[in-house]
Amino acid sequence: MTSWLVRNLAFAASCLLGSSALAADIYSPMTPQAREITTESGWTFSFAPYFWAAGLSGDIGQFGLSAVDVDASFSDVFDHLDFALMATAEARNGPYSIFGDAIYIKLSGQGATPRGFLADDVELATETFAGLLGAGYAIYDDGSSRLDIVGGLRVWSVESELSISGGALGTRSRTDDAAWVDGMAGFRGTYSITPEIYLTGWGLVGAGGADLDWDVAAAIGYRFSDTVSAVAGYRALGVDYSDDGFVFDVVEQGPILGLVVRF
């Protein structure tokens, strides 16, 4: 019966872990143009936050149990969100660029087993960190459009804690976690339709700790002024990781939005 309980809670955990999609990623041209600072050496620095309303589908296994099928919308994930922090940064000098992304997400859920027989209170907490550090080189740049070839490393870290109290099972707690690194490579680019309107997107694929790790996105942006711009688009990310009973084989996708004020 304990196995039954944990298996069903693993489904809840998978929904919560789906927010790692927000974690997956990652520096992206999908984020609007951020405040830029140019030094005398020619380096330009920028910083921008982003928001990705991603749903999750796939197979996830935790606590040494068989993987379960998951299909959660962004609203399902958002209902369990405690805290999220996402930001990207880039340094560019001519055709060369160095970029990074860091994200931290904390989620939790609470409930009870049917009729409260096995447990009066069941809590599941998940903390996820994902980050990408990479470098790029512009293989084409004519002033209105640019195409970069990029490569880097993506780090994933996910930890879930299941706590049970009351009922026939008494009080107990169990933790399951995984961390891995994937090498990534691909392209990113922008194209200005007018001085105000531009298209942007990227595509990355890689592997390492995961059997497969990929990320694609496309969006349209609008520059309201020299200080304000906005972007809207769509992004999809997939990762296939499994090790020692921890399975994370999912596709995360949804709209991406952003607004940046330069000052």
NORVEN-V967739 format. One line per field, one symbol per residue. ss: DSSP state (~ for helix, > for strand, _ for the rest). A space follows every 10 residues. Layout:
ss->???
This chain:
ss->_~~~~~~~~~ ~~~~~~~__~ ~~~_______ ____>>>>__ ___>>>>>>_ >>>>>>>>>> >______>>> >>_~~~~~__ >>>>>>>>>> >>>__>>>>> >>>>>>>>>> >__~~~____ >>>>>>>>>> >>>>>>>>>> >___>>>>>> >>>>>>>>>> >>>>>_____ _>>>>>>>>> >>>>>>>>>> >>____>>>> >>>>>>>>__ _>>>>>>>>> >>>____>>> >>>>>>>>>> >>>__>>>>> >>>>>>>>>> >__
